[in-house]
Amino acid sequence: MDARFTCLVFLLFTVVNSKSNNLEISSLHVQSDIRYRFATTLVTSTVANSDNKSVEAKFDVTLPDAAFITEFVMEIDGQLYPGEINEKEKAKKKYETAKKKGQTAGIVSQKPRHTNRFSVDVNIAAESTVTFNLTYQELLERVYGEYEHIIYIDPGQIVEDFKIDVAIHESRDITKVSVPPIRNDIISDSSIDEGKNALVTIDRPTTKSAMIHYAPTTDDQKQQSDQGISGLFVIEYDVERKFDGGEVLVVDGYFVHFFAPSGMKPIPKDILFILDVSGSMSGVKILQQREAMDKILQDLNEEDRFNIMEFSSHSKLWQESLVSVNSNTTQNAREFSQKMNANGGTRANDALEKGIQFLNNVEFDSQRIKLVVFLTDGRAETASNTILKNVKTYNTKGITMFSLAFGNNADYTFIKKLAVQNKGIARRIFEDSDSSLQIKGFYDEISSATLRNLTFKYLGKDDEVVENVTRLNFDTFFDGKELIIAGKMSDDNVNEVDLVVTGDGSDGHIELSLDSDINKGVPELTKPEDFHKITERIWAYLTIKQLLESAIEVDNAEEKTQLNQRALDLSLKYKFVTPLTSMVVTKPDEKDVGSFEENEDAQLALSSGSHMTSSSIQHRGQPGIAAFRPPLPLYDLSRGSYSGGAGGDPHFMVRMKGLELPVCFNIKTKNGEILQLLKDPVSGVTINAGVVESTARNEHGDLKTFFGELVLRAPSVEILVKPSSIYFNAASLSWDDKDVFRMENVAIIVKFVGRHDRTMTIDFGNDIIVTIRRHMKQDTNMALSYLNIYIEKETGISQFASGVLGELVHKSTKLFQITLDNQGNEHGHFLEVGDGHAYRFYTNLDQKQNVITGEDTICWNVPQPMEGLLDENISKYIVPDMHA
């Protein structure tokens, strides 16, 4: 038997596959202890197997991408099995001993935005329980003037014993602490008050501490859905701010310095927006870019100067020179941005060269900052390494480059390097309803620079009294954020540190100082044991992060390897699961390497000699609470069935939960129409099918239609499939290549099923697998070549999925009556439940061609699929282009 449950902590849900209803989460506890912005989170989940047979369960935890796992322990039959953190390249391959035929190891669901994911498989004996304990640590980032600690709740069932407890301890007074209602990860308008979570209690034992408790009853959980509560549990807080040198904590010979002064005026900016208006930006993206720019232009500071450049095959400046911010210029700029149209190529090199030279020609002013905000959604026509080299040549005056990768097809590697090599910040903008708010939010983070050219010094009586310090020099400090410096005291006898921070503000040079009395120490650093050396762990955490960031910036392979090695040594010493280490999980009979899927930055930091193996990087994915999913419809490996498929007419054949036979139906389409089969905002997978017309006619005399091309999209991936060709991110692949192709966490395998016919299986590495069958007209009586497609594994498809096949994934269908007509033909009467509604539809028992094997298959054929089975408005499933 096989079952899966998911643990998500900060985190987004995982959809899981199961053949057993007998796994139940008997308890789920999340405990977070936040001390001085350093959060240690323990997830404890007890899962019971009531079956009389053993069940294999998958434990999945989605983490913030800034978090490092520090410990994993399983308790089985009273015996503890702790994990070990080893170097990734030396870790053993995942075990296969307990796997059943047809099961796939190491495939986990698509993770939410900006997250990593850890998973491990374990067999739970009959009528027994297993308790999972996972600990991770994260240094909270201050954004928009507050810290956020986020826990995503999606257990997939009602949990009897479910609670979240968070304790916050700070060295300064906590000025704000709140918990808004459960929400999803789509950004909302900041001007709208979210309110408060009515089920949360917040106690304030002292002015420097807070205790948050959340324990929804089973009735509370049922009020949201039968699957329990789903969404982000967010804690927002901040501490007292002053115009001073910040806070310094010293414990066990290590120090941490938090620097976030308030009350300073923004430094005037000279800003150039370089915006992609190439053809790939057409549709929703160009509209969202316009919307974001409209909001940004209205928020420019009065002392700023700005200009806009749009680029595609050519670059065009809005004005010949920078313009000052006033009502007339911003209104004119808004009108200009609203007229942006998407067409042409992506000549990013020319745009960046022209933009940098434009700002270079602006007269130097020591009281102003020059910066570029660069946004693109595609891959430049010039090689990225060439562009980076050219930018380094052009940017002789140190212009800061902030860069945005818009959508899944943007070259994030190039975008990230462009930013880090030019003192900036990179961000991926996810294609969703909130894309314009993501762009605006990024700009808000970097729009109010209050200090620049910062230098930190820690002095004793005679000289520096610290060593092995993280970064001491920063180009810019942005209002609402925080700089953190950590290091080791050079002498155990040092009793006092004189801190000096120097930099340039809007009114000129500043110097801030602070005296720190080391003898005061930090009170109440007791259990858990990790807090005994909290400052040392923060130092190690920051150092590893900065080493990996530096590894992204450098181009020299030897230097990158050296940075990786230093980060590896610290990861092993302090027991952090990082891009360079793996968690080896001890089990009763073997050891298993826990799968760990990392964010894009983690991959960029690795040297060529340190790249993870394909089995280690086959996933992508956001944070979590333990969850168990009951069986999903459409997929049953033991029966060799498929979840949902489509081919000629277009003809669909779908395996529904609880049905012995599949359901078949046709959708009437026209030549040139594009049918959306799947669009899942959580996994990021979209499948669109282009309809082509044949010269043959069907039984009604209409010309038959088929799928002539398919576009399959996932994060960082676009696959174009035609009977004659395959393109992966514009790179050509072959239908005749039998070798496994792996890139961007996607695996593609082509199999020969005839002289010309082929099947291609695409594993997106997120519990979504599809197979495409190519039918060629050569040597046959077919009028044209065409494609069939079916979703072989739908586990990773979320409940928010749409499209013809996407809508059916999470619907439950029951055959409640079979009748016979006068000719003895069987008819099935079905009840379908989904989206909170119940629908009935009527079928005939018929024989149809399997869309992949071509064999005749008995199925329940729906003569009118739009009445009950799917939305009656067919236009809902028609999209304007293959990339929609």
N, C-alpha and C positions, 0 to 999 in steps of 0.2 A: 504494500500500500504506500501511497505517497500523499503527503499533505504539506502545506506551507503556511507559515504565519509570518507576519512582518513586524519588525520593531522600528519605529520611526521617531527620532527625537530631535527636533528642531525643524520639522521635517515634513516631507510630503508622503502620501500614501503609496504603497505598493499593492498592485493587484496580484493575487496569487492563485495558483492552480492546485486543485486537490481532488483526490478520489475518495476522501473520507470525510464524513461529517462529525467524526468523533474526537477531534482536537478542540479543546476549549481553553481559553486563557482564564485561569481561575483567579489570578491576581496580576495587576500591572501597576507598578510604582515607579515614579520618576522623582528623584531627589537631586536638586541642584544647590550647590553651596557656592555663592559668589562672594569672594573676598577680594576687595581692591581691584575690581574689574576682571579678576581671574576666576572663571567659572569651572567648577568640577561637577559633572553630571553623571549620576549613576542610574542606569535603567535596569530594573529587576522585573522579570516576567516569569511566572510559573505557568507551564502549559501541561494540561492533563490529557492523556490518551485513554478514553473509555472503551476503545475497541478491544477485542480479544486477540488481535494481531498487532505486531509492531508496526509503527507508522514512521515514515521519514519526514522530518520537519525541517524547514529552512528558516533560520533566524536572520532577519535583515534589519540593519540599522542604517538610517540615512543621517548624515552628520552635516553641520555647517562646514563649508570648505575651509574655514579657519581653524577647525578643531582637529586635535590629535587624539586618537584612541590610546589609552594608557594601560588598560587591563580588561581581560575577558575571562570569566570563570563560569563553568557549568557545574551544576550540582545534579548528579544522577544517582538515585538510590542511596542518598546520604554521603556519597563520595564526591569530593571536589576535584574538578579537572581544570587547572589554570592554563591560560594560554602563554606562549612564549613569543617574544618579539625578536625576529632574526633578520639578517640581511636578506633583502628580497631575492637577489640572484642566487642565494644558497638555500632558499626555502624549498621544501619538498613539493612536488606536484600534488594537486588535489587527488584525494583517494577515490577509487572507484569500487572498492570492495562491497559496500552495501547498496550500490545502485541497482535498480531494477531495469530490465530491458526497456529501452525507449526513453528512459529519463535522461535529462540533460543537466549536468553539473555546472554550477557557477554562473548560470544565467539569472540575472535579477531584473527587477522592474526599472523603468526609466525614472531617474531621480529628478527632483525638482530643481529650481534655479540655484546656482551657486552652492553646490553641495558635493560631498563625497558619500560613499556607501560601503558598508561592510556587511558580509553575509557568511554564514557557515551552515552546513547541513549536519543533522544528527538524527539517529534512529531512537525513537521513544518506544520502549518495550510496552507490551500489552498491559493495559490497566495500571499504568504508572505515570509519573510526572517527571518533568525536568525543569530546573530553574536556571535561567540565563541571567548573568550579571555582567553588564558592560559599562565601563567608565571611560569618559573622554574629557579633555580639558580644552578650554578656549579662552583667549584673551578678548574680551568684548571690545568692539570698536565703537567709538562715539561718532554719531552721524546726526546732523540736524540738531545738535545740542542735547542729545540724550543717548543712553545706552539701551540696546534691545537684546533681551534674551528670549529666544523663540523655541517653542516646542510644538511640533506638529502632531495633532491627534488624529489617528485614523485606525482604530483597532479592527474595524471590519465586523465587529459584533458587539453585543452588550457585555460589559465586563462587570462582574459583581463587585470585585474589590479593586477599584480604580482610583488613584489619587496622584496629584502632583504637589510637591512641597518645594518651595524655593526660599532659601535664606540669603539675605544680602547684608554684608558687613562692610562698611567703608570707614576711612580715616577722617573724612569730613562729613558734615551734616548732609543727609539725603534730603534734597529740596523737593523732589517729585518722585512718586512711585504710583503706577497705575497699570491696570490690566484691561484692555478693551475687549469687546466681545470676540468670540472665535471668528476668524476670517480666513479667506484663501490667500494665496501669494500674489494675486493680482493687485497692483498698487491702486489705491483709491485717492481721490482728491484730498489733499491735506487740509483744505479749508472746511471740510465736512467733519463735524465732531462725531467720532465713532461711539461715544458713550462708554459705559463700563460693563464688565462681565458680572452679572448679578449673582453668579454661583461662586464667586471668588471672595475670600476674606483676606484682608491685609491688616496685619498687626504691626505696630511700631514700638517695640520694646524700649528703644532709645532713639535719639535724633540721628544716630549714625547706623541704624539697622532697620531691617524690615523683614517680616515673615509672610509669605504668600501661601495660601492653602486652597486647593481646588480638588473637590471630591464629588463629582456628579453622581447622583444615585442612578439606579437602573431606570427609574421613571424619567429622570432628567435626560438620560441618554436616548431613551425611546422617543422623546419629544422631537428630537432632530430626525431620527430615522431608525429603521429596524436594524441597521448595521452600526448604530451608535453614533458618537460625535465625530465629526471630521472637520479639520481645519487647523489654523495656526493659533497656538496659545502664546500670546506675546506679553512680556513684561517690559515696561518702559520705565527708566529712572534716570536721575541725574544727581550730582552732588553740588555743593556750594562752590561757586566760582569767585575768584578774586583776580585783580590785576597784579600778579606776583609770579614768582618763579615756580610755583606748583607745589606738589607733594613729593617727598622722598621717604620711602620705606626701606629700612635696613634690617635684615634678619639673617642670622647665621653667616655673616660675612659677605652677603650679596645685597645689592640695592636695586630698587626700582624707582624711577622718577616719572611722575605723571605731570604733563605740562599742557594746560588748556586755559590760558588767561582770557579774561573777558573785558569788555568795555573799550575795545580798540576800534578805530575807524577803518573801513576797508581801504586798501591801497588802490588807487586808480589803475584801470587796466586799458591796454591797447589790445583789442581782441579781434581776431579774424576767424570767422566761421567758414570752413571749407566743406561744402556739402555735396554729396553724390546725387546727381540727377540722371544717372544712366538708365538704360531701358529696364534693368532688373529692379529698379525702384518703383516701377509703375504699379498702379493699383492702390492698395491700402497703405503701403509703406510711404509713398510720397505724400499722401494725405496726412499721415501721422507725423512726418517730418515737418510739414507746413504747420500743423497744430502746435507741435513743440516749439518751433521757432517763434510762432506768434506769442506764446506765453513768455519765452525767454526774453524777447525784445521788449516786452512790457516791464520786465524786472531789472533791466540794466541800470546800474548806478549812474547818477547824474554826472559824476566826474569821469566816467568811462568814455572811451572812443572805440568805434567799431567799424567793421565792414563785413560784407558777405561775398563769398565766391562760390558759384555753382560750377560743377564740372561733370563732364561725361566724355565725349570724344574731344571736346574743347573746354577750356576754362574761361569763365567770365566773371569779372568783378562787378559788383553792384555800383560802386563809386570808385573814382580814380584815386582817392585818398581816404584816410580815416575820417569819420565824421563824429562830432560830439553828440552826446545823448541829450535830446530834447523832444518835445512832443511832435514836432514836424518830422525830424529824422526817423524817429521810431515808427511813426505812422507810415512814412514812405517805405521803410524797410519791411514793415509788415505786409504792405501791399505787394512789394517785390517778392517776398517769400511765398505769398499765396498764389503767385503766378508760376511757380516752378513746375515744369513739366518733365516727365521722365522719358528719355530716349537716348540712344547712342551708346558708346562704349564706356570703359572705365579707365581713363588715362590719369591715374592717381599720381604718377611720377611728375607729370607736367604741372598738375595742380599744386602739389606740395612745393615744387621748385619755384613756381610763380608766387605762391603765397608767402614762402619764407623770404624771398627777395623783396616782396612788397613791404614786409615788416622790417627787414634790414634797412630799407631806405627811409624808414621813419626816424626822425632825429632822436638821439638817445636822451632820455630823461631819467635821472636816478630815482625820481619819485614815482615812476610808473612801471608796471609789469607788462611785458609783451607775451602774449600766448595765442596758440592756435587751438581751435576745437575742430577736429577732423572726423567726419562721419562717412562711412561707406558700407554698402551691403554686399559687395561682391569681391571678386579677385581681380587685382589690377592687371592691365595688359602687359606691363613691364614686370620682370621678375622681382619678387619682394626683396631679395638680397641686394639687388641693384638699387632699388628705391632707398633702402636703408643707408646704403653707402653714399648715395647722392645727397640724402638729407643731412648726413653727418658733414658732408662737404659744404653744403649751402648754409647750414645753421651755425655760423661762426659767432653769432652774438648771443647764444644761449637761450633762444626762444623755447618756452615750455610747450610741449605738444601733448594735448589731451585727445585721446582717440577712442572712437566708438565703432564697434563691429555690430552692424544692424542685421539681425537675422541669422539663420543657420548656415547660409552659404558664404558669409563674410569670412575673410582670411584672418582668423583671430591671432594666429601666430605672428603674422606681419603687424597687426594692430597693436599687440602687446609689446613687441620689440620696439616699434616706433615710439611708444610712450615711454618705456623704461630707459631707452637710450637717449631720451630728450627731456628727462626730469619730469615726466608727466604721469598720468594715470590712464589705464585702459579699462574699458567696460564692454561686456557683450550686452546688446539690447535684444531681448527676446521678442520674437514676433508674436504679439498677442494684442488683446484689446487695450492694454495699458502701455503700449510701446511709447506713445508720445509722453506719458507721465514718467516713464523710465528715462527718456532723454532729458526731460526737464529736471528730473530729480538729480541726475548726474551733474547737470550744469549748476544746480543749486549748491551741490557739495563743493564745487571748485570756484564759485563765483565771488566769494568774499575772502580774498587773501588779506590778512591783517598784518602778517610779518613775513619777512623773507631774509635769506642769507643768515639763518640761525646757527649759532655755535654754542655748545654746552661745555662748560668746564666745571670740574669737581676738585676743589683745592683744599689742602690742609694747611698746616703752618708754613711749610716750605714749598711744596710742589703738588702735582697731581697725586691723589690718594686712591685712584681707582685703576683697574686694568681689565683686559678682556671685555671692553665695553662695546655694546651695540652701536649703531650709528650715532655720531655726535654732531653731524652737520646736516642741515635740512634746507632745501631751497625755499620752501614756502610753508607757512602755517595758515590753515583755513579756519575761519570762525565756525564754531559748532563742532569741530573735530578735536583730536587730542594726539599729542606726540608722547611716545613712551620710550624711555631709555633705561637700559639695565646693564649691570656689570658687577664685577667683583671688587671688594675692598682690597687694596694692595697690602694692607697691614692690619692684623687683628687688633692692634692697640689704638687704632684711630677712633677717637671719641666724637669728633665733630667734622662735618663737611661743609665748606662754604661753596654753595652752588652759584655759578654766574652764567646767565644766559644773555647773549648779545645778538642783535639783529637790527633790521631796518623796518620801520613802520611808516605810516602815511605822513608822519611829521618828522621823519628823520631817524637817526640812530637811537636805539634804546638799549638799556642794560637793566636786567632784572636779577635780583639776588635772593638767596634764601639760606638761612642757617638750619642745619639738620642735626639734632642731638641724637646720636646713635644709641646712647644708653637707654633712651625711652623704649626702643624696640617696638614690637607690635603685639598687642595683648591677645590672649585667647587663641593662639595658634595651636590648637590641639588636634582632635580627631576631625576628619580622617587624616591618616598619616601623611598624605600628600601635602597638607598645609604646613607641616613642620618646617619645610624648606621652600616656602611659597615663592620667595624672591628668587631663589636659585632656579626654580622651575620656570618662572616667568622669563628669566634671563636666557635659559636654554631654549625655550619656546621661541622667543624673539630672534635669537641668533640663528636658529634653523630656518625660520621664515625669511630672514634677510639674506642668508646664504643661498637659498633657493631662488630668491628674487634676483640676486646678483648673477646667478647662473643663467637666468633668462637673458640678461643684458649682454653678457660676453659672447663673442663669436669664436674665440680661440678654444679649440677642443681640449687642450691640455689644461687650460685655466678652468674651464667648466668642470672637468673631471676632479680637479683639486677642490673646488668648491663643493661638489657632490660628496667627496670623501669626508670633508670636515663636517658636513651636515649629517652624513651617515654615522660618523663616530659619536656625535652628540645624540642622535636618535637612539642608538643602541645603549648608550650610557644612561640616558634618562627614560628609557622605555617608552618611546613615542612611536606610533605607527605613522610613518610619513611616506612620501613617494619612494623612499629608498629602503623601506623595511616592510616586513610582512608579519601578520599575526599567525603563528603556528598553533592550532588548537589541539589540545590533547583530548583524546576520546578513550572510552574503555578499551578499545582494541587497536587503535591506530592514532596517527597524527594527521592533521588536515590543515592545509594552508587556507585560511579564510580569504575569500575574495574581497578585494578592496578596489572600488572604482573611484578614480580621482578626477578633479576638475582639470580644465585645460591648462591652467598655469602650472600645475604639478607636472604635467607631461613636458612642457616647454623647458622646465628647469633641469631635466635629466640629460646627462651627457650621452653620447652614442653608446658608450660602453656600459651605461647604467639603465638603458631602456628596459622596461618591463617586457616580459614575454607576451605573446599574443593572448595566452589564456589569462594573463593578469590584467590586460587592458581592454577586454572585450565589452566592458560596460561603461555607461555614463549615467549620470543622473542628477536632492534637497533633504532635513533632520527628522527624529522619530520616537514614537511610542509603540510598544509591541502590538502586533496585530495578527489575527488569524482570519483567513478568508475561506469561506465554504466553497464547494465546487462551483466553477464557472461554466457557463454554457459553451458549447461549440467545440470542445477539444477533449479528446479521450485517447491517449496514446495506446492504451492497451487494446483498443479496437481498431487501431490504424486509421481512425477517422480524421477529418479535417474540420476546421472551425467554420470557414466560409469561403466560397469560391465563386468566380464569375467567368463567363466566356462568351460564346456566340449568342446573339439575338438581343442584348446580352442576357445570358441565362445564368441564374444563380442557384447554387446548391449549398445549403447551410445546415450544419449539425447543431441542433438545439438541445439544451439541457433536459434530460429526462425522457428523450425520444429515442426509440430504437432506430428509426429511419430518418434520414435528413428531410429538410423542407426545401422544395424547389419553387422557383418563380422566375418570371421574365419581367423586364422593364423595357417599355417601348421607348426607343431613342432614335434620334435622327443623325444623319451624316454630319460630322463636324462638331457635334456636341461633346462636352467633357463631363463625365460622370464622376462625382466624388465618392469613392468607396470608403475612405477612412480619413478622418481628421481628428487627431487627439491632442489637445492643448497640453496635456500633462507629459506624455512621452515625447511629444514633438513630432510624431510620425504622421505623415499625410500620404495618401495614395490616390492619385487621379488617373482616370482612364479616358483616352481619346477614342471616340467612336468613328469607325469608317464603314462605308457602305459596300456591299457586295453586289454582283450582278445576278446572283441567285435570289429566288423569292421564297418566302415562307408559305405556310398553309393558307394564310389569309390573302396572299397575292402581293404582300409588301416586300420590298427589298430587304434582305437580311442585313443586320448590322453586327459588327464585331469590334473587339478592342484592337486598334492599330498601333497604339503606343501607350506606355505607362510612365508616369513620373512618380517616384517614391522619394519622399524627403524625410530626413531625421536631423537632429542637431548636427551641424557642420557637414551634412551629406545631402547630395541630390543625385539620384540615379535615374537616367533616362533610358528606357528599354523599348526597342523596336524589334520587329522580326529580323531585321538586317544588322542591327547594331546595339551596343550597350555603351553608355557613357557614365562614368563615375566622377562627379565633380568636374565635368568637361573632359576628363581623360578617357581615351577610348579603350574598351575591353573587348574581348572576343567571345562569341558563342562557342568557339572551338577550343577554348583553353580549359583543360581539365584541372589545372592547379587551383588550389584554394587561394582566393584573393582576400587580403585583409588590409583595411585602412580605416582610420577614424572610428575604430571599435566595431566596424561592420565586417562580416565575413560573407563571401559569395562563392558558391560552388555550382558548377555547371556539370550536368550529366547528360550523356547521349542516350536517347530512347528510340533512335532510328537513324536513317541516313541523313536526314536534315533536321528532324525534330529534336528538341532539347528541353530539359527542365533546368531552371536556375533557382536555387534556394538562397535566400537572403536572410541572414541572421543579424538583426540590428543590435544585438548584444544587450537588449533590455526586455527580454521575455516576449519579444515580438518576432516571429519568423514567418516569412511568406515564400511561396513557391510559384514560379511563373513557367507556364508551358508554352513553348513556341511551336506553332503549326505552320509549316512551309508548304506553299502550293506546288513546289517542284515534285514531280513524279506522283502527283495525286490529281483528283478531279476537282479540287477546291478552286474557287474563283480568285482567292487572294490569300496572302499569308496573314496570320493574326496571332493574338496572344490570349491565353487564359491565365487567371491568377486565383490563388486561394490563400487564405491566412491559415498557416499550419499551426501556429501557436499564438494565442491571443492574450496570454496571461498578463502581459505588460500594458494592455489597452485599458485606459481608465474609464470610469463611469461617465466621464464628461465627453466621451468620443461621439462624433457624429459621422454622417455618411451612410451609405446603404448598408455596409457591413458593420460599421462602427456602432450604429444604433442597436444592432441585434445582439451585441456581445453580452450586455448585462440584462437582457430581458429573459424572463423565465416563461416557458411555454408548456402548457399542459394539454394533452389529448384527453378530453373528457367524454367523447362519444364517437363511436364508429357506426355508420349506417350503410345499408345496401339499397341501391336503386333497383328499378324493375329489371335491369339487365344484369344484376348481380355485381355491379361495380361498387367498390368500397369508397366511402367518403369519410374524411376525418373532420371533426369539429374541435377547434382549438380555442383555448383561453390563453392570452398572452398578457403578462404583467410586467410593467416597466414605467419609469417616470411617474410613479404614484398613481397610475391608471391601469385599468384592465380592458382588454379588447378581445373580440371574438373574430375568428376568421374560419373560412370553409375551404376544404381541400379535396382533391381527387387522388386516389392511389394510382400512381402512374410510373412509367419507366422512362428515365432520362439519361443522357450521356454524362458521365462523370467528367467535370471540366478539366481534370488533370490526366487521369489514366485513360480517358476515352471509352471506358467500359460502360455498358448499360447498367444503371443503378436504379433500384426501386426507391421511390421517394413520395412524399406528400406534396403534390403539385398544387400551388395556389393560383387559381385562375385570375383573381383580382387582388394582387399583393398589396395594393394601396388601401384596401379596406380592412383595417385591423392590423396587418403585419407591419406595414410601414406608413409613413405620412402620405396622405392622399394627394398632396401637392407635389407632383414629380419635379417641378422646377426647383424645389428645395435642394435636390441632389445634383443639379446642374450648376457648374461653376464657370466663370468667364474665361479662365485660361488654365493651362496645365500647372501653373505654379501657385494657384490660389490655395 
